[in-house]
Amino acid sequence: MLIAHVLRDKGGVVYTVRADATLEEAARVLNEKKVGALVVIAEDGGISGVFSERDIVREIAKNGVKCLNESVSAVMTRDVITAGPSETVDEGLGRMTDRRIRHLPVLDGGRLIGVISIGDLVKHRIAAVEAEAAAMQAYIATH
């Protein structure tokens, strides 16, 4: 299964945040949208980073709640790992596991078309395994 199929099923909604937003503002968006990460958009419309729940937790652990007035740009992940729509779910899972990340922005020709989480990919992988098992059971039952 391709990442494009995952995006088609979940929808291509991308939640973003400005680099100059405070951690408190970004935390509110994460909570309101019930997501674990936001894409940080640069002034030119490109991706300047990814901001996740982990970023907030690390910063609070280091500096306490006073850090909630800091800007997203101070703590976001700048080395953004991305995926393409023609990559497989297994390739996406492998990249996430190797890099120890939970969210991948999906780019098509340099254009942001969605964000997938490790949960999205695991859900689709489980569905594929269950479909294979059902097909095997049906085959065995008829032979």
A tleap script that builds the chain and sets N, CA, C and O, in Angstrom:
source leaprc.protein.ff14SB
mol = sequence {
  NMET LEU ILE ALA HIE VAL LEU ARG ASP LYS
  GLY GLY VAL VAL TYR THR VAL ARG ALA ASP
  ALA THR LEU GLU GLU ALA ALA ARG VAL LEU
  ASN GLU LYS LYS VAL GLY ALA LEU VAL VAL
  ILE ALA GLU ASP GLY GLY ILE SER GLY VAL
  PHE SER GLU ARG ASP ILE VAL ARG GLU ILE
  ALA LYS ASN GLY VAL LYS CYS LEU ASN GLU
  SER VAL SER ALA VAL MET THR ARG ASP VAL
  ILE THR ALA GLY PRO SER GLU THR VAL ASP
  GLU GLY LEU GLY ARG MET THR ASP ARG ARG
  ILE ARG HIE LEU PRO VAL LEU ASP GLY GLY
  ARG LEU ILE GLY VAL ILE SER ILE GLY ASP
  LEU VAL LYS HIE ARG ILE ALA ALA VAL GLU
  ALA GLU ALA ALA ALA MET GLN ALA TYR ILE
  ALA THR CHIE
}
set mol.1.N position { 0.842 -1.176 0.000 }
set mol.1.CA position { 0.000 0.000 0.000 }
set mol.1.C position { 0.889 1.243 0.000 }
set mol.1.O position { 1.953 1.264 0.619 }
set mol.2.N position { 0.437 2.259 -0.696 }
set mol.2.CA position { 1.198 3.496 -0.831 }
set mol.2.C position { 0.748 4.561 0.173 }
set mol.2.O position { -0.387 4.553 0.650 }
set mol.3.N position { 1.658 5.462 0.472 }
set mol.3.CA position { 1.340 6.577 1.354 }
set mol.3.C position { 0.211 7.413 0.765 }
set mol.3.O position { -0.587 7.985 1.507 }
set mol.4.N position { 0.136 7.490 -0.554 }
set mol.4.CA position { -0.965 8.218 -1.209 }
set mol.4.C position { -2.314 7.647 -0.793 }
set mol.4.O position { -3.274 8.397 -0.617 }
set mol.5.N position { -2.399 6.315 -0.634 }
set mol.5.CA position { -3.653 5.680 -0.222 }
set mol.5.C position { -4.008 6.057 1.218 }
set mol.5.O position { -5.175 6.279 1.544 }
set mol.6.N position { -2.995 6.125 2.066 }
set mol.6.CA position { -3.223 6.513 3.463 }
set mol.6.C position { -3.782 7.934 3.513 }
set mol.6.O position { -4.750 8.202 4.225 }
set mol.7.N position { -3.165 8.845 2.750 }
set mol.7.CA position { -3.646 10.233 2.721 }
set mol.7.C position { -5.052 10.325 2.162 }
set mol.7.O position { -5.869 11.105 2.652 }
set mol.8.N position { -5.338 9.535 1.139 }
set mol.8.CA position { -6.679 9.550 0.552 }
set mol.8.C position { -7.710 9.146 1.598 }
set mol.8.O position { -8.778 9.752 1.689 }
set mol.9.N position { -7.392 8.126 2.384 }
set mol.9.CA position { -8.328 7.626 3.391 }
set mol.9.C position { -8.484 8.581 4.577 }
set mol.9.O position { -9.588 8.745 5.096 }
set mol.10.N position { -7.396 9.207 5.003 }
set mol.10.CA position { -7.479 10.081 6.184 }
set mol.10.C position { -7.776 11.525 5.826 }
set mol.10.O position { -8.214 12.301 6.676 }
set mol.11.N position { -7.543 11.887 4.589 }
set mol.11.CA position { -7.728 13.280 4.175 }
set mol.11.C position { -6.411 14.028 4.243 }
set mol.11.O position { -5.507 13.650 4.988 }
set mol.12.N position { -6.312 15.072 3.476 }
set mol.12.CA position { -5.056 15.801 3.382 }
set mol.12.C position { -4.993 17.047 4.234 }
set mol.12.O position { -4.238 17.970 3.926 }
set mol.13.N position { -5.771 17.091 5.302 }
set mol.13.CA position { -5.759 18.274 6.167 }
set mol.13.C position { -4.395 18.386 6.844 }
set mol.13.O position { -3.900 17.426 7.435 }
set mol.14.N position { -3.802 19.559 6.750 }
set mol.14.CA position { -2.511 19.814 7.382 }
set mol.14.C position { -2.682 20.978 8.349 }
set mol.14.O position { -3.118 22.062 7.962 }
set mol.15.N position { -2.338 20.744 9.597 }
set mol.15.CA position { -2.395 21.807 10.593 }
set mol.15.C position { -1.008 22.431 10.706 }
set mol.15.O position { -0.002 21.729 10.814 }
set mol.16.N position { -0.973 23.747 10.679 }
set mol.16.CA position { 0.297 24.458 10.662 }
set mol.16.C position { 0.365 25.473 11.795 }
set mol.16.O position { -0.628 25.785 12.452 }
set mol.17.N position { 1.573 25.970 11.994 }
set mol.17.CA position { 1.819 27.008 12.988 }
set mol.17.C position { 2.926 27.909 12.439 }
set mol.17.O position { 3.794 27.458 11.690 }
set mol.18.N position { 2.884 29.160 12.814 }
set mol.18.CA position { 3.949 30.090 12.429 }
set mol.18.C position { 5.161 29.880 13.343 }
set mol.18.O position { 5.010 29.494 14.502 }
set mol.19.N position { 6.331 30.130 12.828 }
set mol.19.CA position { 7.558 29.975 13.612 }
set mol.19.C position { 7.608 30.940 14.788 }
set mol.19.O position { 8.243 30.651 15.802 }
set mol.20.N position { 6.939 32.092 14.659 }
set mol.20.CA position { 6.972 33.078 15.743 }
set mol.20.C position { 5.848 32.901 16.764 }
set mol.20.O position { 5.741 33.687 17.705 }
set mol.21.N position { 5.014 31.885 16.589 }
set mol.21.CA position { 3.974 31.593 17.588 }
set mol.21.C position { 4.650 31.127 18.874 }
set mol.21.O position { 5.747 30.571 18.839 }
set mol.22.N position { 3.994 31.355 20.001 }
set mol.22.CA position { 4.551 30.879 21.272 }
set mol.22.C position { 4.238 29.394 21.442 }
set mol.22.O position { 3.349 28.845 20.791 }
set mol.23.N position { 4.992 28.767 22.332 }
set mol.23.CA position { 4.731 27.357 22.632 }
set mol.23.C position { 3.322 27.181 23.178 }
set mol.23.O position { 2.659 26.186 22.884 }
set mol.24.N position { 2.866 28.136 23.966 }
set mol.24.CA position { 1.502 28.058 24.501 }
set mol.24.C position { 0.472 28.083 23.372 }
set mol.24.O position { -0.479 27.301 23.385 }
set mol.25.N position { 0.651 28.972 22.403 }
set mol.25.CA position { -0.276 29.033 21.262 }
set mol.25.C position { -0.256 27.726 20.476 }
set mol.25.O position { -1.304 27.213 20.084 }
set mol.26.N position { 0.931 27.198 20.251 }
set mol.26.CA position { 1.051 25.946 19.506 }
set mol.26.C position { 0.428 24.783 20.274 }
set mol.26.O position { -0.214 23.916 19.682 }
set mol.27.N position { 0.619 24.767 21.585 }
set mol.27.CA position { 0.020 23.711 22.410 }
set mol.27.C position { -1.498 23.756 22.322 }
set mol.27.O position { -2.151 22.713 22.298 }
set mol.28.N position { -2.057 24.946 22.274 }
set mol.28.CA position { -3.513 25.080 22.138 }
set mol.28.C position { -3.994 24.488 20.812 }
set mol.28.O position { -5.014 23.801 20.770 }
set mol.29.N position { -3.261 24.755 19.737 }
set mol.29.CA position { -3.648 24.207 18.429 }
set mol.29.C position { -3.566 22.681 18.457 }
set mol.29.O position { -4.472 22.001 17.976 }
set mol.30.N position { -2.483 22.143 19.017 }
set mol.30.CA position { -2.358 20.683 19.126 }
set mol.30.C position { -3.558 20.099 19.862 }
set mol.30.O position { -4.127 19.095 19.434 }
set mol.31.N position { -3.937 20.722 20.957 }
set mol.31.CA position { -5.061 20.249 21.753 }
set mol.31.C position { -6.386 20.385 21.010 }
set mol.31.O position { -7.178 19.443 20.978 }
set mol.32.N position { -6.632 21.547 20.415 }
set mol.32.CA position { -7.901 21.787 19.712 }
set mol.32.C position { -8.084 20.858 18.519 }
set mol.32.O position { -9.187 20.373 18.265 }
set mol.33.N position { -7.008 20.613 17.793 }
set mol.33.CA position { -7.091 19.787 16.581 }
set mol.33.C position { -6.881 18.305 16.878 }
set mol.33.O position { -7.066 17.454 16.007 }
set mol.34.N position { -6.493 18.007 18.113 }
set mol.34.CA position { -6.256 16.625 18.538 }
set mol.34.C position { -5.221 15.935 17.647 }
set mol.34.O position { -5.433 14.826 17.158 }
set mol.35.N position { -4.098 16.624 17.455 }
set mol.35.CA position { -2.987 16.086 16.677 }
set mol.35.C position { -1.718 16.150 17.514 }
set mol.35.O position { -1.663 16.856 18.521 }
set mol.36.N position { -0.707 15.413 17.094 }
set mol.36.CA position { 0.541 15.356 17.836 }
set mol.36.C position { 1.642 16.225 17.283 }
set mol.36.O position { 2.689 16.378 17.912 }
set mol.37.N position { 1.419 16.806 16.094 }
set mol.37.CA position { 2.462 17.638 15.491 }
set mol.37.C position { 1.850 18.657 14.542 }
set mol.37.O position { 0.767 18.459 13.991 }
set mol.38.N position { 2.575 19.746 14.373 }
set mol.38.CA position { 2.183 20.811 13.453 }
set mol.38.C position { 3.351 21.088 12.514 }
set mol.38.O position { 4.510 21.034 12.925 }
set mol.39.N position { 3.047 21.380 11.273 }
set mol.39.CA position { 4.090 21.781 10.333 }
set mol.39.C position { 4.322 23.278 10.528 }
set mol.39.O position { 3.376 24.064 10.569 }
set mol.40.N position { 5.581 23.655 10.647 }
set mol.40.CA position { 5.937 25.064 10.815 }
set mol.40.C position { 6.202 25.634 9.425 }
set mol.40.O position { 7.090 25.177 8.705 }
set mol.41.N position { 5.418 26.630 9.072 }
set mol.41.CA position { 5.484 27.213 7.734 }
set mol.41.C position { 6.384 28.446 7.748 }
set mol.41.O position { 6.263 29.315 8.611 }
set mol.42.N position { 7.289 28.501 6.770 }
set mol.42.CA position { 8.184 29.650 6.607 }
set mol.42.C position { 7.429 30.792 5.931 }
set mol.42.O position { 6.339 30.597 5.394 }
set mol.43.N position { 8.017 31.973 5.964 }
set mol.43.CA position { 7.383 33.142 5.349 }
set mol.43.C position { 7.151 32.951 3.854 }
set mol.43.O position { 6.192 33.486 3.298 }
set mol.44.N position { 8.038 32.182 3.197 }
set mol.44.CA position { 7.891 31.950 1.756 }
set mol.44.C position { 6.908 30.824 1.438 }
set mol.44.O position { 6.721 30.470 0.274 }
set mol.45.N position { 6.282 30.263 2.473 }
set mol.45.CA position { 5.311 29.197 2.283 }
set mol.45.C position { 5.897 27.804 2.355 }
set mol.45.O position { 5.155 26.822 2.348 }
set mol.46.N position { 7.213 27.698 2.423 }
set mol.46.CA position { 7.861 26.397 2.546 }
set mol.46.C position { 7.806 25.879 3.974 }
set mol.46.O position { 7.263 26.529 4.867 }
set mol.47.N position { 8.374 24.708 4.171 }
set mol.47.CA position { 8.416 24.098 5.506 }
set mol.47.C position { 9.711 24.512 6.187 }
set mol.47.O position { 10.798 24.314 5.644 }
set mol.48.N position { 9.591 25.087 7.379 }
set mol.48.CA position { 10.802 25.429 8.124 }
set mol.48.C position { 11.040 24.477 9.288 }
set mol.48.O position { 12.119 24.477 9.880 }
set mol.49.N position { 10.040 23.666 9.620 }
set mol.49.CA position { 10.221 22.713 10.698 }
set mol.49.C position { 8.954 21.953 11.016 }
set mol.49.O position { 7.911 22.141 10.390 }
set mol.50.N position { 9.074 21.086 12.011 }
set mol.50.CA position { 7.933 20.349 12.561 }
set mol.50.C position { 7.963 20.577 14.064 }
set mol.50.O position { 9.016 20.494 14.696 }
set mol.51.N position { 6.807 20.861 14.622 }
set mol.51.CA position { 6.674 21.103 16.055 }
set mol.51.C position { 5.758 20.034 16.626 }
set mol.51.O position { 4.631 19.865 16.159 }
set mol.52.N position { 6.236 19.307 17.637 }
set mol.52.CA position { 5.456 18.193 18.178 }
set mol.52.C position { 5.280 18.294 19.688 }
set mol.52.O position { 5.895 19.117 20.366 }
set mol.53.N position { 4.416 17.421 20.179 }
set mol.53.CA position { 4.201 17.322 21.626 }
set mol.53.C position { 5.520 17.064 22.347 }
set mol.53.O position { 5.760 17.595 23.431 }
set mol.54.N position { 6.359 16.254 21.743 }
set mol.54.CA position { 7.655 15.949 22.356 }
set mol.54.C position { 8.491 17.207 22.551 }
set mol.54.O position { 9.186 17.351 23.557 }
set mol.55.N position { 8.418 18.117 21.584 }
set mol.55.CA position { 9.183 19.361 21.695 }
set mol.55.C position { 8.765 20.150 22.934 }
set mol.55.O position { 9.611 20.687 23.649 }
set mol.56.N position { 7.466 20.216 23.184 }
set mol.56.CA position { 6.963 20.933 24.366 }
set mol.56.C position { 7.411 20.234 25.647 }
set mol.56.O position { 7.885 20.881 26.581 }
set mol.57.N position { 7.262 18.927 25.685 }
set mol.57.CA position { 7.625 18.169 26.889 }
set mol.57.C position { 9.106 18.355 27.211 }
set mol.57.O position { 9.466 18.601 28.362 }
set mol.58.N position { 9.965 18.238 26.198 }
set mol.58.CA position { 11.408 18.411 26.432 }
set mol.58.C position { 11.721 19.805 26.981 }
set mol.58.O position { 12.501 19.955 27.921 }
set mol.59.N position { 11.102 20.815 26.383 }
set mol.59.CA position { 11.390 22.191 26.787 }
set mol.59.C position { 10.888 22.470 28.202 }
set mol.59.O position { 11.577 23.134 28.977 }
set mol.60.N position { 9.714 21.982 28.547 }
set mol.60.CA position { 9.201 22.164 29.914 }
set mol.60.C position { 10.081 21.414 30.911 }
set mol.60.O position { 10.350 21.918 32.001 }
set mol.61.N position { 10.528 20.217 30.545 }
set mol.61.CA position { 11.400 19.447 31.435 }
set mol.61.C position { 12.711 20.190 31.695 }
set mol.61.O position { 13.250 20.134 32.800 }
set mol.62.N position { 13.221 20.883 30.680 }
set mol.62.CA position { 14.485 21.622 30.825 }
set mol.62.C position { 14.314 22.958 31.543 }
set mol.62.O position { 15.130 23.319 32.391 }
set mol.63.N position { 13.251 23.691 31.202 }
set mol.63.CA position { 13.143 25.088 31.633 }
set mol.63.C position { 11.886 25.446 32.412 }
set mol.63.O position { 11.700 26.605 32.781 }
set mol.64.N position { 11.031 24.483 32.664 }
set mol.64.CA position { 9.797 24.772 33.382 }
set mol.64.C position { 8.782 25.489 32.505 }
set mol.64.O position { 9.030 25.745 31.327 }
set mol.65.N position { 7.638 25.810 33.094 }
set mol.65.CA position { 6.533 26.378 32.317 }
set mol.65.C position { 6.809 27.781 31.793 }
set mol.65.O position { 6.089 28.259 30.916 }
set mol.66.N position { 7.824 28.443 32.307 }
set mol.66.CA position { 8.145 29.780 31.779 }
set mol.66.C position { 8.481 29.725 30.288 }
set mol.66.O position { 8.393 30.735 29.590 }
set mol.67.N position { 8.865 28.546 29.807 }
set mol.67.CA position { 9.216 28.402 28.389 }
set mol.67.C position { 8.007 28.546 27.467 }
set mol.67.O position { 8.176 28.691 26.256 }
set mol.68.N position { 6.803 28.509 28.009 }
set mol.68.CA position { 5.610 28.591 27.161 }
set mol.68.C position { 5.507 29.914 26.411 }
set mol.68.O position { 4.710 30.042 25.482 }
set mol.69.N position { 6.305 30.892 26.806 }
set mol.69.CA position { 6.338 32.169 26.085 }
set mol.69.C position { 7.401 32.200 24.990 }
set mol.69.O position { 7.493 33.172 24.239 }
set mol.70.N position { 8.206 31.136 24.896 }
set mol.70.CA position { 9.222 31.054 23.841 }
set mol.70.C position { 8.543 30.823 22.496 }
set mol.70.O position { 7.383 30.416 22.429 }
set mol.71.N position { 9.283 31.090 21.438 }
set mol.71.CA position { 8.728 30.879 20.097 }
set mol.71.C position { 8.916 29.429 19.656 }
set mol.71.O position { 9.847 28.745 20.081 }
set mol.72.N position { 8.028 28.993 18.812 }
set mol.72.CA position { 8.098 27.649 18.238 }
set mol.72.C position { 9.448 27.437 17.560 }
set mol.72.O position { 10.021 26.351 17.644 }
set mol.73.N position { 9.955 28.462 16.891 }
set mol.73.CA position { 11.223 28.326 16.161 }
set mol.73.C position { 12.387 27.952 17.073 }
set mol.73.O position { 13.377 27.386 16.610 }
set mol.74.N position { 12.280 28.262 18.361 }
set mol.74.CA position { 13.358 27.959 19.303 }
set mol.74.C position { 13.459 26.473 19.622 }
set mol.74.O position { 14.522 26.003 20.027 }
set mol.75.N position { 12.377 25.730 19.448 }
set mol.75.CA position { 12.383 24.321 19.871 }
set mol.75.C position { 11.958 23.336 18.784 }
set mol.75.O position { 12.051 22.125 18.986 }
set mol.76.N position { 11.500 23.822 17.653 }
set mol.76.CA position { 11.002 22.922 16.604 }
set mol.76.C position { 12.130 22.066 16.034 }
set mol.76.O position { 13.310 22.387 16.179 }
set mol.77.N position { 11.748 20.988 15.395 }
set mol.77.CA position { 12.693 20.158 14.669 }
set mol.77.C position { 12.927 20.810 13.315 }
set mol.77.O position { 11.997 20.989 12.528 }
set mol.78.N position { 14.180 21.161 13.055 }
set mol.78.CA position { 14.508 21.860 11.808 }
set mol.78.C position { 14.867 20.905 10.675 }
set mol.78.O position { 14.604 21.195 9.508 }
set mol.79.N position { 15.458 19.782 11.014 }
set mol.79.CA position { 15.857 18.789 10.013 }
set mol.79.C position { 14.631 17.935 9.694 }
set mol.79.O position { 14.464 16.845 10.241 }
set mol.80.N position { 13.786 18.438 8.814 }
set mol.80.CA position { 12.498 17.798 8.549 }
set mol.80.C position { 12.684 16.602 7.619 }
set mol.80.O position { 13.217 16.724 6.516 }
set mol.81.N position { 12.234 15.456 8.089 }
set mol.81.CA position { 12.229 14.235 7.289 }
set mol.81.C position { 10.856 14.162 6.642 }
set mol.81.O position { 9.841 14.322 7.321 }
set mol.82.N position { 10.813 13.921 5.339 }
set mol.82.CA position { 9.538 13.892 4.619 }
set mol.82.C position { 9.359 12.565 3.901 }
set mol.82.O position { 10.271 11.739 3.850 }
set mol.83.N position { 8.179 12.379 3.352 }
set mol.83.CA position { 7.858 11.207 2.538 }
set mol.83.C position { 7.196 11.694 1.264 }
set mol.83.O position { 6.755 12.840 1.168 }
set mol.84.N position { 7.138 10.811 0.298 }
set mol.84.CA position { 6.439 11.101 -0.948 }
set mol.84.C position { 5.229 10.200 -1.086 }
set mol.84.O position { 5.195 9.128 -0.481 }
set mol.85.N position { 4.236 10.601 -1.862 }
set mol.85.CA position { 3.013 9.811 -1.992 }
set mol.85.C position { 3.222 8.451 -2.649 }
set mol.85.O position { 2.410 7.546 -2.456 }
set mol.86.N position { 4.288 8.291 -3.416 }
set mol.86.CA position { 4.519 7.016 -4.099 }
set mol.86.C position { 5.322 6.033 -3.258 }
set mol.86.O position { 5.574 4.911 -3.696 }
set mol.87.N position { 5.723 6.435 -2.062 }
set mol.87.CA position { 6.428 5.522 -1.163 }
set mol.87.C position { 5.429 4.563 -0.525 }
set mol.87.O position { 4.242 4.868 -0.409 }
set mol.88.N position { 5.927 3.404 -0.115 }
set mol.88.CA position { 5.053 2.419 0.517 }
set mol.88.C position { 4.905 2.715 2.009 }
set mol.88.O position { 5.712 3.425 2.610 }
set mol.89.N position { 3.860 2.153 2.575 }
set mol.89.CA position { 3.637 2.260 4.016 }
set mol.89.C position { 4.839 1.691 4.761 }
set mol.89.O position { 5.287 2.272 5.750 }
set mol.90.N position { 5.363 0.565 4.296 }
set mol.90.CA position { 6.515 -0.041 4.967 }
set mol.90.C position { 7.745 0.863 4.908 }
set mol.90.O position { 8.512 0.920 5.869 }
set mol.91.N position { 7.944 1.571 3.792 }
set mol.91.CA position { 9.062 2.518 3.706 }
set mol.91.C position { 8.876 3.651 4.713 }
set mol.91.O position { 9.829 4.060 5.375 }
set mol.92.N position { 7.663 4.148 4.824 }
set mol.92.CA position { 7.377 5.205 5.794 }
set mol.92.C position { 7.600 4.738 7.220 }
set mol.92.O position { 8.200 5.446 8.029 }
set mol.93.N position { 7.112 3.537 7.527 }
set mol.93.CA position { 7.312 2.981 8.867 }
set mol.93.C position { 8.795 2.807 9.167 }
set mol.93.O position { 9.253 3.104 10.270 }
set mol.94.N position { 9.537 2.325 8.181 }
set mol.94.CA position { 10.979 2.143 8.359 }
set mol.94.C position { 11.684 3.454 8.648 }
set mol.94.O position { 12.521 3.531 9.548 }
set mol.95.N position { 11.348 4.485 7.887 }
set mol.95.CA position { 11.972 5.795 8.087 }
set mol.95.C position { 11.633 6.333 9.475 }
set mol.95.O position { 12.503 6.859 10.169 }
set mol.96.N position { 10.375 6.202 9.878 }
set mol.96.CA position { 9.975 6.698 11.197 }
set mol.96.C position { 10.697 5.948 12.310 }
set mol.96.O position { 11.150 6.552 13.283 }
set mol.97.N position { 10.800 4.645 12.164 }
set mol.97.CA position { 11.467 3.830 13.178 }
set mol.97.C position { 12.954 4.160 13.242 }
set mol.97.O position { 13.507 4.346 14.326 }
set mol.98.N position { 13.601 4.233 12.078 }
set mol.98.CA position { 15.034 4.532 12.040 }
set mol.98.C position { 15.352 5.897 12.633 }
set mol.98.O position { 16.350 6.053 13.337 }
set mol.99.N position { 14.519 6.876 12.354 }
set mol.99.CA position { 14.772 8.250 12.799 }
set mol.99.C position { 14.108 8.576 14.138 }
set mol.99.O position { 14.283 9.669 14.676 }
set mol.100.N position { 13.349 7.621 14.667 }
set mol.100.CA position { 12.655 7.785 15.949 }
set mol.100.C position { 11.738 9.011 15.936 }
set mol.100.O position { 11.756 9.838 16.847 }
set mol.101.N position { 10.940 9.096 14.872 }
set mol.101.CA position { 9.969 10.182 14.736 }
set mol.101.C position { 8.581 9.582 14.569 }
set mol.101.O position { 8.436 8.402 14.249 }
set mol.102.N position { 7.561 10.410 14.790 }
set mol.102.CA position { 6.188 9.904 14.713 }
set mol.102.C position { 5.344 10.581 13.651 }
set mol.102.O position { 4.194 10.195 13.443 }
set mol.103.N position { 5.889 11.586 12.973 }
set mol.103.CA position { 5.120 12.312 11.958 }
set mol.103.C position { 5.990 12.604 10.744 }
set mol.103.O position { 7.161 12.963 10.872 }
set mol.104.N position { 5.398 12.445 9.563 }
set mol.104.CA position { 6.096 12.744 8.311 }
set mol.104.C position { 5.243 13.662 7.450 }
set mol.104.O position { 4.140 13.285 7.053 }
set mol.105.N position { 5.731 14.854 7.158 }
set mol.105.CA position { 5.053 15.645 6.130 }
set mol.105.C position { 5.204 14.919 4.792 }
set mol.105.O position { 6.249 14.332 4.510 }
set mol.106.N position { 4.166 14.964 3.982 }
set mol.106.CA position { 4.199 14.310 2.670 }
set mol.106.C position { 4.259 15.400 1.610 }
set mol.106.O position { 3.401 16.281 1.551 }
set mol.107.N position { 5.298 15.320 0.769 }
set mol.107.CA position { 5.500 16.302 -0.288 }
set mol.107.C position { 5.327 15.642 -1.642 }
set mol.107.O position { 5.788 14.522 -1.865 }
set mol.108.N position { 4.666 16.338 -2.534 }
set mol.108.CA position { 4.515 15.886 -3.918 }
set mol.108.C position { 5.042 17.004 -4.809 }
set mol.108.O position { 4.413 18.054 -4.945 }
set mol.109.N position { 6.196 16.767 -5.409 }
set mol.109.CA position { 6.807 17.809 -6.223 }
set mol.109.C position { 7.172 19.035 -5.420 }
set mol.109.O position { 7.103 20.152 -5.935 }
set mol.110.N position { 7.559 18.853 -4.172 }
set mol.110.CA position { 7.923 19.967 -3.309 }
set mol.110.C position { 6.749 20.649 -2.630 }
set mol.110.O position { 6.941 21.556 -1.820 }
set mol.111.N position { 5.534 20.222 -2.954 }
set mol.111.CA position { 4.325 20.830 -2.380 }
set mol.111.C position { 3.806 19.960 -1.243 }
set mol.111.O position { 3.677 18.745 -1.399 }
set mol.112.N position { 3.507 20.572 -0.101 }
set mol.112.CA position { 2.983 19.858 1.064 }
set mol.112.C position { 1.551 19.416 0.787 }
set mol.112.O position { 0.673 20.247 0.551 }
set mol.113.N position { 1.314 18.090 0.816 }
set mol.113.CA position { -0.032 17.576 0.532 }
set mol.113.C position { -0.664 16.866 1.722 }
set mol.113.O position { -1.826 16.467 1.657 }
set mol.114.N position { 0.084 16.705 2.803 }
set mol.114.CA position { -0.474 16.045 3.972 }
set mol.114.C position { 0.588 15.722 4.997 }
set mol.114.O position { 1.776 15.962 4.782 }
set mol.115.N position { 0.147 15.178 6.108 }
set mol.115.CA position { 1.032 14.706 7.171 }
set mol.115.C position { 0.503 13.354 7.601 }
set mol.115.O position { -0.698 13.182 7.808 }
set mol.116.N position { 1.409 12.394 7.734 }
set mol.116.CA position { 1.012 11.075 8.231 }
set mol.116.C position { 1.710 10.816 9.555 }
set mol.116.O position { 2.834 11.260 9.789 }
set mol.117.N position { 1.014 10.089 10.409 }
set mol.117.CA position { 1.596 9.717 11.698 }
set mol.117.C position { 1.906 8.232 11.677 }
set mol.117.O position { 1.415 7.495 10.822 }
set mol.118.N position { 2.717 7.805 12.616 }
set mol.118.CA position { 3.031 6.388 12.707 }
set mol.118.C position { 1.753 5.592 12.979 }
set mol.118.O position { 1.620 4.451 12.535 }
set mol.119.N position { 0.816 6.199 13.711 }
set mol.119.CA position { -0.473 5.540 13.956 }
set mol.119.C position { -1.260 5.329 12.678 }
set mol.119.O position { -1.892 4.288 12.503 }
set mol.120.N position { -1.227 6.319 11.769 }
set mol.120.CA position { -1.904 6.173 10.475 }
set mol.120.C position { -1.342 4.980 9.712 }
set mol.120.O position { -2.091 4.183 9.148 }
set mol.121.N position { -0.013 4.867 9.700 }
set mol.121.CA position { 0.626 3.797 8.936 }
set mol.121.C position { 0.396 2.437 9.575 }
set mol.121.O position { 0.152 1.456 8.873 }
set mol.122.N position { 0.472 2.369 10.903 }
set mol.122.CA position { 0.221 1.099 11.593 }
set mol.122.C position { -1.217 0.647 11.347 }
set mol.122.O position { -1.463 -0.536 11.112 }
set mol.123.N position { -2.154 1.568 11.398 }
set mol.123.CA position { -3.565 1.239 11.143 }
set mol.123.C position { -3.727 0.598 9.759 }
set mol.123.O position { -4.424 -0.407 9.619 }
set mol.124.N position { -3.090 1.175 8.747 }
set mol.124.CA position { -3.201 0.624 7.397 }
set mol.124.C position { -2.463 -0.706 7.255 }
set mol.124.O position { -2.909 -1.590 6.524 }
set mol.125.N position { -1.356 -0.844 7.940 }
set mol.125.CA position { -0.608 -2.109 7.889 }
set mol.125.C position { -1.429 -3.215 8.541 }
set mol.125.O position { -1.490 -4.327 8.016 }
set mol.126.N position { -2.056 -2.930 9.671 }
set mol.126.CA position { -2.904 -3.925 10.341 }
set mol.126.C position { -4.069 -4.317 9.442 }
set mol.126.O position { -4.392 -5.499 9.330 }
set mol.127.N position { -4.699 -3.346 8.807 }
set mol.127.CA position { -5.816 -3.639 7.897 }
set mol.127.C position { -5.364 -4.544 6.759 }
set mol.127.O position { -6.099 -5.446 6.356 }
set mol.128.N position { -4.166 -4.313 6.239 }
set mol.128.CA position { -3.652 -5.148 5.147 }
set mol.128.C position { -3.401 -6.574 5.626 }
set mol.128.O position { -3.721 -7.529 4.919 }
set mol.129.N position { -2.835 -6.723 6.809 }
set mol.129.CA position { -2.575 -8.058 7.362 }
set mol.129.C position { -3.888 -8.788 7.622 }
set mol.129.O position { -3.998 -9.981 7.342 }
set mol.130.N position { -4.883 -8.085 8.153 }
set mol.130.CA position { -6.186 -8.708 8.399 }
set mol.130.C position { -6.852 -9.130 7.094 }
set mol.130.O position { -7.483 -10.185 7.037 }
set mol.131.N position { -6.721 -8.325 6.054 }
set mol.131.CA position { -7.297 -8.677 4.749 }
set mol.131.C position { -6.604 -9.907 4.172 }
set mol.131.O position { -7.258 -10.779 3.599 }
set mol.132.N position { -5.281 -9.979 4.320 }
set mol.132.CA position { -4.541 -11.154 3.851 }
set mol.132.C position { -4.987 -12.406 4.601 }
set mol.132.O position { -5.180 -13.458 3.993 }
set mol.133.N position { -5.149 -12.296 5.907 }
set mol.133.CA position { -5.577 -13.444 6.715 }
set mol.133.C position { -6.970 -13.902 6.301 }
set mol.133.O position { -7.222 -15.101 6.189 }
set mol.134.N position { -7.874 -12.954 6.074 }
set mol.134.CA position { -9.233 -13.308 5.649 }
set mol.134.C position { -9.214 -13.984 4.284 }
set mol.134.O position { -9.951 -14.945 4.061 }
set mol.135.N position { -8.388 -13.498 3.375 }
set mol.135.CA position { -8.288 -14.111 2.046 }
set mol.135.C position { -7.740 -15.526 2.147 }
set mol.135.O position { -8.212 -16.421 1.445 }
set mol.136.N position { -6.758 -15.742 3.003 }
set mol.136.CA position { -6.208 -17.089 3.197 }
set mol.136.C position { -7.250 -18.027 3.782 }
set mol.136.O position { -7.386 -19.170 3.345 }
set mol.137.N position { -7.986 -17.536 4.775 }
set mol.137.CA position { -9.019 -18.373 5.378 }
set mol.137.C position { -10.090 -18.735 4.358 }
set mol.137.O position { -10.560 -19.873 4.328 }
set mol.138.N position { -10.472 -17.794 3.537 }
set mol.138.CA position { -11.471 -18.063 2.499 }
set mol.138.C position { -10.938 -19.070 1.493 }
set mol.138.O position { -11.672 -19.954 1.052 }
set mol.139.N position { -9.683 -18.947 1.131 }
set mol.139.CA position { -9.071 -19.875 0.180 }
set mol.139.C position { -9.020 -21.281 0.769 }
set mol.139.O position { -9.373 -22.255 0.104 }
set mol.140.N position { -8.576 -21.376 2.020 }
set mol.140.CA position { -8.475 -22.683 2.682 }
set mol.140.C position { -9.855 -23.321 2.808 }
set mol.140.O position { -9.994 -24.530 2.624 }
set mol.141.N position { -10.861 -22.535 3.116 }
set mol.141.CA position { -12.219 -23.059 3.289 }
set mol.141.C position { -12.790 -23.623 1.992 }
set mol.141.O position { -13.648 -24.505 2.023 }
set mol.142.N position { -12.321 -23.120 0.858 }
set mol.142.CA position { -12.864 -23.588 -0.429 }
set mol.142.C position { -11.994 -24.643 -1.087 }
set mol.142.O position { -12.348 -25.139 -2.156 }
set mol.143.N position { -10.876 -25.000 -0.489 }
set mol.143.CA position { -9.993 -26.012 -1.103 }
set mol.143.C position { -9.740 -27.172 -0.198 }
set mol.143.O position { -9.021 -28.100 -0.570 }
savepdb mol mol.pdb
quit
